[in-house]
Amino acid sequence: MAVLTQRVTTEAAINWEELAQKIKDNTSGLKVGDTITEQTTDGEELDLVIVDMGPGWARFESKDCLPVEVPYNENNRNAGGFAGSDVKNYLNETIFNSLPEELRAVIAEIERKQENGQSCLCCLFLPTESEMFGDCDYSDDDTYSQIEYYKDRRNRIKCDKKGGTPDWYWLASVRGGSSTSCVYVNNYGTSGIWSASIELYVPVCFVIQ
């Protein structure tokens, strides 16, 4: 059973199906910053933080990453962006299937837009550079506005696992004017670029609506 922790520091067991319905009905009582702790089928514990929400929907992102590093693209190319990436496939196949069945059942398949005009349907995704930082230093990916939660640099820092050490993780955005570089967040919560074939960590991000 998943455990919900709210800012008032109360804890309560929750049922994902019931919570999803309350989110859709705007009766959940949840707020940005509230956390639900869940385990993967591999036994990895994730603190899933509500980073954004609105009428009938809530966006969850893991406070830290899963303890496996993966390349953005094994072929060291960024053509196609997130929509055509190996990291998208990894998230939506390997990681999605490692989540508890009752959580998988309530995660929405959503359209994610990107800088080259492409978009893709996916259940799990990565934040873009604009969602994380507002201004884009490396990509042309200004499709989305900055998420208020990530205006605090501390909220951009993620560890290599829950209880681990701050480390680098991929974003969805790719470097403008480059065929090989993609954007990441480092252990200080600031952005950088690296080759697509380099292995970095990834968070778990999804929407219930």
Secondary structure, 3 states (H helix, E strand, C coil): CEEEECCCCCEEEECHHHHHHHHHHCCCCCCCCCEEEEECCCCCEEEEEEEEEECCEEEEEECCCCCCCEECCCCCCCCCHHHHCHHHHHHHHHHHHHCCHHHHCCCCCEEEECCCCCEEEECCECCCHHHHHCCCCCCCCCCCCCCHHHHCHHHHCEECCCCCCEECEEEEEECCCCCCEEEEECCCCCEEEEECCCEEECCCEEEEC
